[in-house]
Amino acid sequence: MILGLTGHSGSGKTTVAAILSQLGFYHIDCDGIVHTRVYTDPEVHRALSRVFGPRIVKDGEIDRRALAAIVFSDDTQYRRLMDTVKPFIDKAVLREIDEHRGGNVLVDAPGLFEYGMHKICDKTLGVISDCAL
């Protein structure tokens, strides 16, 4: 089974993911994939440079501060970012799912529905909490 997990920051997704991992689910952390695989891929560097200019890549790495300054204050630019990196994210996630097919897989993605990742899941689970302690 492929189970999609989503929820806002601070909602308890990490706790739920840990519990499901203890129950035998292989945990795919989409945020982790973005930072450790997607943003380190030279092909992604070239794609982002074409879209946002060469200053986005500095010393062979994505300048996340420069990219954030462009995309997090402008919805159109954020959409351009997601349109550019989503195919790379999808490819990495699907590769991990294929490597663990036959077992239970947890796809932990904050934007599960917004970016269409729910379509690859058999079931989805949303974590909702008040977050006010």
C-alpha positions as CSV (number, residue, x, y, z in Angstrom):
1,M,0.0,0.0,0.0
2,I,1.1,3.5,-0.7
3,L,-0.1,5.9,2.0
4,G,0.1,9.7,1.4
5,L,0.7,11.8,4.5
6,T,0.0,15.5,4.6
7,G,-0.6,18.4,7.0
8,H,0.6,21.9,7.9
9,S,3.9,22.6,9.6
10,G,3.6,21.8,13.3
11,S,0.6,19.5,12.9
12,G,2.3,16.4,14.0
13,K,3.3,14.8,10.6
14,T,6.7,13.8,12.0
15,T,5.2,12.0,14.9
16,V,2.7,10.2,12.7
17,A,5.4,9.3,10.3
18,A,7.6,7.9,13.1
19,I,4.7,5.7,14.4
20,L,3.9,4.4,10.9
21,S,7.6,3.7,10.3
22,Q,7.6,1.6,13.5
23,L,4.6,-0.2,12.1
24,G,6.6,-1.2,9.0
25,F,6.0,1.6,6.5
26,Y,9.0,2.7,4.5
27,H,9.0,6.5,4.9
28,I,9.6,8.8,1.9
29,D,10.2,12.3,3.1
30,C,9.5,14.5,0.1
31,D,11.0,17.6,1.7
32,G,14.2,15.6,2.4
33,I,14.3,14.4,-1.2
34,V,14.0,18.0,-2.4
35,H,17.0,19.2,-0.3
36,T,19.2,16.1,-0.6
37,R,18.6,15.0,-4.1
38,V,16.7,17.5,-6.2
39,Y,18.5,20.6,-5.2
40,T,21.9,18.9,-5.6
41,D,21.2,17.6,-9.1
42,P,23.2,19.5,-11.8
43,E,20.3,19.1,-14.2
44,V,18.0,20.9,-11.7
45,H,20.7,23.6,-11.4
46,R,20.6,24.2,-15.1
47,A,16.8,24.2,-15.2
48,L,16.6,26.7,-12.4
49,S,19.3,28.9,-14.0
50,R,17.3,29.0,-17.2
51,V,14.1,30.1,-15.3
52,F,15.5,32.4,-12.7
53,G,19.0,33.4,-14.0
54,P,22.5,32.1,-13.3
55,R,22.7,33.9,-9.9
56,I,20.6,31.1,-8.5
57,V,23.5,28.7,-8.6
58,K,26.5,29.7,-6.6
59,D,29.7,27.6,-6.3
60,G,27.9,24.6,-7.7
61,E,25.0,24.8,-5.3
62,I,21.5,26.3,-5.3
63,D,21.7,29.7,-3.5
64,R,18.5,29.0,-1.5
65,R,18.5,32.5,0.0
66,A,18.5,34.1,-3.4
67,L,15.9,31.7,-4.7
68,A,13.7,32.3,-1.6
69,A,13.9,36.1,-2.1
70,I,12.5,35.6,-5.6
71,V,9.8,32.9,-5.1
72,F,8.4,33.4,-1.6
73,S,7.1,36.9,-2.1
74,D,5.5,36.3,-5.5
75,D,3.0,33.5,-6.2
76,T,3.7,33.5,-9.9
77,Q,7.4,33.0,-9.3
78,Y,6.7,30.3,-6.7
79,R,4.5,28.5,-9.3
80,R,7.4,28.8,-11.8
81,L,9.7,27.2,-9.2
82,M,7.3,24.3,-8.6
83,D,6.7,23.8,-12.3
84,T,10.4,23.5,-12.8
85,V,11.3,21.2,-9.9
86,K,8.2,19.1,-9.7
87,P,9.1,16.7,-12.5
88,F,12.4,16.0,-10.7
89,I,10.7,15.5,-7.4
90,D,8.2,13.1,-9.0
91,K,10.9,11.1,-10.6
92,A,12.8,10.7,-7.3
93,V,9.7,9.8,-5.3
94,L,8.6,7.3,-7.9
95,R,12.0,5.7,-8.0
96,E,11.9,5.2,-4.2
97,I,8.4,3.8,-4.4
98,D,9.4,1.3,-7.1
99,E,12.4,0.2,-4.9
100,H,10.0,-0.6,-2.1
101,R,7.0,-1.8,-4.0
102,G,5.3,-4.8,-2.4
103,G,5.6,-3.3,1.0
104,N,3.9,-0.4,2.8
105,V,5.2,2.9,1.7
106,L,4.5,6.3,3.3
107,V,4.8,9.4,1.1
108,D,5.2,12.3,3.4
109,A,4.4,15.4,1.4
110,P,3.2,18.7,2.8
111,G,1.7,19.6,-0.6
112,L,0.4,16.2,-1.3
113,F,-2.9,17.4,-2.9
114,E,-1.6,20.8,-4.2
115,Y,1.0,19.1,-6.3
116,G,-0.9,16.0,-7.4
117,M,1.1,13.5,-5.4
118,H,-2.1,12.0,-3.9
119,K,-2.7,10.4,-7.3
120,I,0.0,7.9,-6.8
121,C,-1.3,6.9,-3.3
122,D,-3.8,4.2,-2.5
123,K,-5.0,6.1,0.6
124,T,-4.2,9.5,2.1
125,L,-4.0,10.7,5.7
126,G,-4.2,14.3,6.8
127,V,-2.8,15.4,10.2
128,I,-4.7,18.2,11.7
129,S,-4.0,19.8,15.1
130,D,-4.7,23.1,16.9
131,C,-0.9,23.7,17.3
132,A,-1.7,26.1,20.1
133,L,-0.1,24.6,23.2
